[in-house]
Amino acid sequence: MKCVVWDLDGTVWDEVAIEGDGQSLPTPRPDVLRAIDVLAERGILSSVASRTDPSLLALLKSTPELAERFVAPQLGWGDKSDSLRRIAAELGIGLDTLAFVDDTAFERAEVAARAPEVLVLSPEELAARLDEPPLLPPVLTDDSRARVRRYREDSDRKAAAASFGGSREDFLRDCDMRLAVREARPSDLDRLLELATRTHRLNSTGEVPSAEELRSMLASPEWFVPVARLTDRFGSYGMIGAALVERRDAAWRVHLLALSCRVAGRGVALAFLRWLMERSGAGIEVLMRPTSANLELRVLFRQCGMRVVEQPAHDLAVLGAPAGTPPPDAPAWLTIVEEDS
């Protein structure tokens, strides 16, 4: 679960908010604020989808205790399912990573019918399931705890991009983006598991190794497990990428390539893949399981000249580039720094 989307009237607060001159919003329920803070500690964002006067959005954003807790709020008279789609698009996540909390049975039924991927809950059900999966992730890391702050930093990036006078590439150069890559350490194990579990859009197979399997890979000379961190002038994205690579004589085989959706559109996947190609010295092959979510990654592999060279299962392919195929150029706005392990 990546984001819980809350209704306002009757859910976040007991009253019905009506906008007016000097009007303040109703007092939020303390138990709801506690739940939002607990979720934030687990790296789960909170947003709003409320059928109400859109002008209340200004009040919501100017009320500190609410503005600091909610990202990408949607207020209006349209269907809640449409609001959820806008929230997912703005955050760059899938509908299947959202939960929706509303006190009204009609609104819950509308979302369940038109957005069946979303987990739909009443406030009472949310309270009862707060300490159960998927609201309680199996792994909690420093990166996950910082997720809410990082999404806020991303809002600053989007605002800066909207007001930037030059091209998209000029803006990315202005961001001073740095991709730091190194071999994983035992202390990275929890974050590796988290990346394998929570990434979908930029995930090559969707397979999640066990902690023991990962621990064995980190200790084995037959495996290479690199990780990547991204920073820019707005802040740190944290550890955003990892790969599980089997060292083979003919070509290294990437069993899993996983990157956070927060870096989509920045050229990070291409830069990381190119670095892997150069590091292998003998070329790489990538295991690929097509899903409805990872089309962007499949397109990237094709752009890199990779084609199916083996089909071990009907839903799993091995992609490889012909011998002598040069890796594509890394994005000019990204500086790649190789760190010590």
N, C-alpha and C positions, 0 to 999 in steps of 0.2 A: 504494500500500500504506500502511495506517495503523497496523496492529498485527501483530506476530508473536507467536503464542501457542506457548509451549514446554511440552513434557512435562518432568517432573523426572527420575525414575529412569531412568538409562541415557542421558539426553539432556543435562540441565543438569549432572548429576553422574553418576559411574560406578556408585555403589552404589545400594542400595535403602534408602530412609529408613524407619526403624521408630520410632514415637514411644514414649518412655518417660520416666521421672522424670529430669529433668536432661539429657535427650537433646538433643544438638545435631544439626543437619542435616549431611549429608555435604559435603565440600568441593567447591564448584562448579568445573567445568573452566575454566581460564583462557581458552581460546579462545572458549568460550561467553560469558563475561563481556565479552571484547573485542568480540565480535559485537554483543551487546546495546548496548554503549556506542557503537559505530559507527552502529547503527541509530538510537539516540537523537539523535545529532548530525544525522541526516537527518530528524528529526521523526517517526520511526516508533517507536511505543510497543512495549513487550514485556509480555506477560501470561503466565499459567500455566493449563494445563488438565491436571490430573494425576489418574489413578485411584489414589487412596491414602486413608489415614485422614484424614478432614476435620479432626481435631484438630491435624494438622501445620500447619494454616494459622496458628495462633498463633505457632509457631516461625518460620515463614517471615516473618511480619510483624515479629518481634522480632530478626531477623538483619539488621543494617543493610545489608550489601553486597547482600542480596537484596531487602529491603523497598524500598530506594530505586530499584531497577531495574524492579520489576514493578508493574503496575496491575491492579486488578480480578481477582486470582487466583481460580481455581476448583479446589478440591480435594474429591474425593468418589469414590463408587463407580459413578456413573452413566456414560452414554456420553459420549465426548469431544465429539461433535457437539452435544449438549445444553449442555455447558459453553461451547462456542464461541458458541452463541446467547445465553447469559446474558452473556458478556463483551461481545459486540456491543451488546446492549441497554443494559448499564450504561455503556458508552462512547458510546452514541448514534451508532454507525456501522453500516454494512452488512456482511453476511457476506462480500461480494465484496471487502472491503478488508482481510480477514484472511489471514494465512499461518499454517499449523500445522506445527510441527516435532516429530517423534516418531521414536524409534529402532525402534519396533515396527511391523512391516508390517501386522498385524491392525488396530491403532489407526488407521493411515493409511488403510487400506481402508474402515473404518467411517465416517470423516469424509468421504472422497471419495464414498461412496455416499449418505450422508444430508445432506451439506452441500456439494454439488458446486461452489458458488460460491467456496469457500475454496481457496486455493493450498496444496497438501499437499506437504511436503518431508521427506526424511530429513535427519538432521544433516549428512551428507556433501553432500547436494544444496544445503542452505542455505549451507554454506561455499563451495561452488563458484559459487553464484549471488549471493553477497553484493554484488558490485560490478557487478551487471547489473540492468536494470529487471525487475520493479517495485520491487526492494529498493534500487535507486539511483534516486531521483527525478530527473527532467530538470532541475529547478530547486531550489536550496537557498537559503532566505532566513532572515533572523533570526527571523521568525515561526515557521518550521518548526522551527528549532533549539530554540525555547522551548516547543515543544508538550508535551513530557513534563512540564515544570514546570507548565504551565497545566492539564494534566489533574489534577495533584496539587492545585492550587488549587481545581479543580472538586470534588474529593473533600471538601475543607474546606467548600465551599458546601453540598454535599449533607448533610454531617454537621450543619452549622448549621441547615439547613432541617428536618432530622428532629427536632431538639431545640427548634425554635422553637415558642413557645406560641400564636401567633396564626394568622391565615389565610395562605394562599399569597400573596395580594396584599400583606398586611402584611409578610411576609418579604421580598418583592421590593422594597418601599419601604425596608425596613431595609438592604438591600444597597447603597443609594446608587449606582444604576446610571447611567452617563453615556455617551451615544452621541455621539461627535465625528465630524462629517462635513465633508468638504472635497473639492475637485477633486484628482484624482490628479496626481502629479508624475512626471517621467521615472524618478526613483529608485524608484518604486513598481512598475515594470514587472514585475519578477520575481514579486512577491507577487500581482499581478493575474493573471499566468499560472497561478500556483499555485492561486489561488481558482477559476479557471475549470476547472482540471484535476481538483482534488481534491474539490470540493463536488458532492454528488449530491442530498441530501435537500432542500436549499433552493437549487435550481438550475433556472432557468426553461427552458433549452433543452439544456444539456449540450454546447453548441458551444464549442470551444477555439480562439480566434484565435491567429494566429502572433504572434511578437514584433514583426515588422515591421508587421503590421496594427495592433497596439496602439500602437506608436510613432507611426504615422500618425494614429490617432484622438486621441492626446494632443496632437498638434500642430495639429489641424484645428479651426477654429471651428464646423464643422458637427457636431461631436461633443462630448458632455459625459460625462466619465468620473468620477463621484464615488466616493469610498471612505469606509468607516466603521470606526472603532475603538471598542471597548467597554471600559470599566473599571468596577469596583465596589470595595467595601471590602476584598475578598479579593485583588485584584490586577488585572492587565491581561489581557484576552483577546487583545490585539493587533489587527491589521487583520482584521476578520471579515466585511467585506462590500464589494461593488463592483457597479457597473452600467455597461453600455455603452449610452449613450443617443444616438440620432440626433436632432438638433434639426430638427424639421419644423414648417412653418407651422401646420398644422391641429392636430397633437398630437405631442408628443415620442414617439418610438418606442424602447422599451427592448429592445435586441437580446439582452441577457443580464443577468439579475439573479442574483447568486450570493452566498450567505452561508454561513459555517461552521456545521456541524451543532452545534457547541458552544454556540451561542446559541439553539437551538431551545427553545421554551417560555417565552421571556423577553419576547416582544412586540417583538423587535428588527426582524424582517422587516416587521411592520406599521408601526413607527415610520419605518423607512427608506423604505418605499413611500410613506407619507403625505408625508414630506419631499420626495420626488421629485415627487409630485403638486402640492404647493404651489410648488415651485421652477419647475416648467414654466410655470405661469401659464395654459396653454391645455389642460391635461389631458394624460394619457399613454396610450399603447397599449403592450402587452407581448407580445412573441413568446413562445409557450408550446408546448413539446413534451412531452406527457404521458409519464411513465415510471413504473415501479413504485416508484421512490424518492421522487418529488416531489409526492405527493398532498397533503401538508401545505401546500405552496406554492399548489397549485391551489385548495384550499379557501379560503386567504387571499384570493386574487384574487376568488373568487365573493363572499366576505363584503364585499369592497370594491365590489361592484356591477358587476364587470367580466364581460362576456360576449363570445362570439365575434363579431367584426365582419368578419373576413376569414379565408379558409382557403387560404393560398398553396401548401400541400402536404398530403397525406393525414395526415401525422403532425405538422403544424405549424399552429398557429392564431395569429391576432392577436386579443388581448383588449382591450376598451376599455369604459369606463363611459359611459353616456348623458350628453349635455351637461347641465351644471348639477348633476351628482351630487356632493355634497360629500364630501370625503375623510373616512374614519372617524377618530374621535378616537385620538390616540396614547395608548399605555398611560400611566396616571398615574404609575407608578413610575419612568418613564424620563425623564431630562433630556437634551434634544437640544441640542448645542452646535455651532454652525457656525464652523469654523476658516478662517483664511486659507489660500489655496492655497500 
